Amino acid sequence: MLSSEYVVESPWYRLRRDACRLPDGSFVESYYVREHAGFSVTFAITPDRHVVFTRQYKHGIADFVLELPAGMREAGEDPEHCARREFEEETGYVASDFSLIATFAMDPTSSTGQLHLYLAFDARAEGMAAQDATEDIETVLLPLDTVLAQVRERRVRAQSQVASIYTALDHLGILHASP
């Protein structure tokens, strides 16, 4: 990077414009990069083999989405702490055992953020939901054996969510190749 300046700075979005030289030697005067602390996503299974999902409105696409509980890491926050915090805040569920099963680059072309995927077992509605002012979240429990169909039928549409679900199902050894 030859130079850098911030063109947008807010608590939720930080965008910088870099002047940089790429590995092939070419020069780019305005390369935009979103600085991002990243997200944690939780694939949580209840004792009766249901997966905890959320359904909420997303302004970017002006529609409701079905997704795994997820949220942005706070400055300096450990990814597992973020996963536990967001899981409880969004759903009112808690789980004792969280295991990191994958870390993905969210958008390596234009973002510094990473997505940390956690698998949690024994999820129970024993926590305290505390949604942000801009959130109106419905908790949805889906039988584990129907989760893949939710993706295949395009009920789960966000690419990070699709990748997270396939990764979790593969990790659990229950990913099936048949349609």
Backbone torsions as a table, in degrees:
resi	resn	phi	psi	omega
1	MET	NA	129.6	-178.7
2	LEU	-92.2	-36.7	175.2
3	SER	-158.0	163.2	-177.4
4	SER	-154.0	143.4	173.9
5	GLU	-145.5	146.9	178.4
6	TYR	-86.1	130.6	179.1
7	VAL	-107.2	-20.1	173.2
8	VAL	-142.2	130.8	175.0
9	GLU	-139.3	118.6	175.9
10	SER	-147.5	172.1	177.7
11	PRO	-62.0	-22.0	-175.4
12	TRP	-110.6	-14.0	-173.7
13	TYR	-149.4	128.0	178.4
14	ARG	-134.6	116.0	-175.5
15	LEU	-121.9	129.8	177.7
16	ARG	-119.4	153.3	175.8
17	ARG	-112.2	120.4	-179.6
18	ASP	-106.9	145.1	162.2
19	ALA	-101.1	125.6	-173.2
20	CYS	-146.0	159.7	172.7
21	ARG	-108.8	124.9	-178.5
22	LEU	-80.9	164.5	-178.5
23	PRO	-54.7	-28.6	179.4
24	ASP	-82.1	1.1	178.1
25	GLY	95.2	-10.1	-179.6
26	SER	-71.3	153.1	-177.5
27	PHE	-107.0	132.7	175.5
28	VAL	-120.4	120.1	-176.7
29	GLU	-75.6	-38.1	-177.3
30	SER	-131.5	92.7	176.5
31	TYR	-110.2	119.0	-175.3
32	TYR	-94.8	133.4	-178.8
33	VAL	-133.2	129.1	174.3
34	ARG	-88.6	119.2	174.6
35	GLU	-82.5	129.7	-171.8
36	HIS	-146.5	135.2	178.6
37	ALA	-73.2	-16.4	179.0
38	GLY	96.6	178.5	-176.6
39	PHE	-127.5	159.3	166.6
40	SER	-121.6	139.6	-178.7
41	VAL	-125.7	141.3	-178.8
42	THR	-122.4	123.8	170.7
43	PHE	-99.1	99.6	-173.1
44	ALA	-111.2	135.9	-178.2
45	ILE	-116.1	130.6	178.7
46	THR	-80.9	166.7	177.9
47	PRO	-58.5	-27.4	179.1
48	ASP	-96.1	23.0	172.3
49	ARG	64.3	42.7	170.2
50	HIS	-108.0	150.1	176.8
51	VAL	-103.4	136.2	-177.9
52	VAL	-86.0	119.1	177.1
53	PHE	-117.8	167.7	170.4
54	THR	-123.7	154.4	172.7
55	ARG	-127.5	122.7	-178.5
56	GLN	-154.0	158.8	179.9
57	TYR	-77.9	135.8	176.4
58	LYS	-120.9	115.1	-173.9
59	HIS	-63.6	-34.0	-178.8
60	GLY	-55.2	-39.7	178.4
61	ILE	-106.1	-0.2	178.5
62	ALA	53.7	47.8	-178.5
63	ASP	-157.2	167.2	176.0
64	PHE	-87.8	144.6	178.8
65	VAL	-129.1	150.6	172.5
66	LEU	-101.8	127.2	-177.6
67	GLU	-155.4	165.9	173.0
68	LEU	-73.5	150.8	177.0
69	PRO	-58.9	133.6	-176.2
70	ALA	-155.9	159.8	176.5
71	GLY	-169.3	164.3	-177.0
72	MET	-78.3	137.9	175.8
73	ARG	-70.5	139.0	173.9
74	GLU	-81.2	160.4	-177.8
75	ALA	-53.4	123.4	177.4
76	GLY	76.4	2.9	-176.5
77	GLU	-79.0	137.2	175.1
78	ASP	-66.9	138.4	-178.6
79	PRO	-57.5	-38.0	179.5
80	GLU	-67.9	-40.2	177.4
81	HIS	-60.5	-41.8	177.0
82	CYS	-60.3	-45.5	-179.9
83	ALA	-59.7	-46.4	179.8
84	ARG	-63.9	-45.9	-178.1
85	ARG	-62.2	-51.7	-177.3
86	GLU	-65.4	-38.0	179.1
87	PHE	-59.1	-48.0	179.9
88	GLU	-70.1	-45.0	-177.9
89	GLU	-61.1	-41.2	-175.9
90	GLU	-79.3	-31.5	-170.9
91	THR	-120.1	-21.6	-172.6
92	GLY	80.8	5.8	178.1
93	TYR	-97.5	152.8	173.7
94	VAL	-133.8	161.6	175.3
95	ALA	-149.2	147.0	-177.7
96	SER	-84.7	-29.9	-172.6
97	ASP	-112.9	109.0	175.2
98	PHE	-113.2	127.9	178.2
99	SER	-124.7	128.2	175.5
100	LEU	-71.3	124.4	179.6
101	ILE	-115.6	-13.9	178.2
102	ALA	-166.7	153.5	171.0
103	THR	-131.9	127.3	-178.0
104	PHE	-118.3	144.9	167.4
105	ALA	-73.7	126.7	-175.5
106	MET	-70.8	-48.2	179.4
107	ASP	-155.8	81.1	-170.9
108	PRO	-63.2	-16.6	178.4
109	THR	-73.9	-36.6	-172.4
110	SER	-140.3	19.7	179.8
111	SER	-146.2	148.2	176.2
112	THR	-91.2	-6.9	-171.9
113	GLY	-73.9	152.3	174.3
114	GLN	-126.4	149.9	176.2
115	LEU	-105.6	127.5	179.0
116	HIS	-109.3	119.5	-176.4
117	LEU	-101.1	126.3	179.4
118	TYR	-116.1	144.1	172.7
119	LEU	-106.1	129.6	-179.5
120	ALA	-129.1	136.1	179.3
121	PHE	-111.3	161.7	176.0
122	ASP	60.4	40.8	179.3
123	ALA	-70.1	132.0	-177.3
124	ARG	-135.7	146.4	179.7
125	ALA	-80.4	67.0	-177.2
126	GLU	-123.1	12.2	-178.9
127	GLY	-104.9	-167.2	-178.3
128	MET	-122.7	111.4	176.1
129	ALA	-67.8	140.1	179.9
130	ALA	-148.8	77.8	-175.5
131	GLN	-77.4	150.2	176.0
132	ASP	-67.3	163.7	-178.8
133	ALA	-59.6	-29.7	-178.1
134	THR	-91.4	2.9	-177.1
135	GLU	-105.0	137.8	171.3
136	ASP	-135.5	88.6	-168.3
137	ILE	-107.6	132.4	173.2
138	GLU	-105.3	130.6	175.6
139	THR	-84.7	132.6	-178.0
140	VAL	-127.1	127.5	176.2
141	LEU	-103.9	125.9	179.7
142	LEU	-121.2	136.2	176.4
143	PRO	-56.2	137.1	-178.1
144	LEU	-51.6	-40.1	-176.8
145	ASP	-75.1	0.8	176.4
146	THR	-109.8	-3.6	-174.2
147	VAL	-63.6	-45.4	-179.7
148	LEU	-60.1	-37.5	177.9
149	ALA	-62.6	-33.0	178.5
150	GLN	-62.4	-37.8	177.4
151	VAL	-72.6	-49.7	-177.1
152	ARG	-62.0	-30.3	179.2
153	GLU	-91.5	10.4	175.6
154	ARG	64.1	25.3	174.4
155	ARG	-78.5	-28.6	170.4
156	VAL	-104.4	119.0	-169.7
157	ARG	-119.8	-19.8	-177.5
158	ALA	-73.4	132.1	-174.3
159	GLN	-59.4	-38.6	179.4
160	SER	-65.4	-33.7	179.0
161	GLN	-71.7	-41.9	178.2
162	VAL	-61.2	-46.9	178.9
163	ALA	-61.7	-41.0	-179.6
164	SER	-64.2	-43.9	-178.9
165	ILE	-66.2	-47.3	178.5
166	TYR	-59.9	-41.4	-179.9
167	THR	-64.5	-44.0	-179.7
168	ALA	-65.2	-44.6	179.6
169	LEU	-64.2	-38.6	176.6
170	ASP	-64.4	-43.6	179.6
171	HIS	-59.9	-37.1	179.5
172	LEU	-78.2	-8.9	178.9
173	GLY	76.1	23.7	-178.2
174	ILE	-121.1	14.6	177.0
175	LEU	-76.0	126.7	-177.9
176	HIS	-111.6	137.5	-178.2
177	ALA	-81.1	-18.3	-176.6
178	SER	-73.4	150.9	-178.8
179	PRO	-69.7	NA	NA
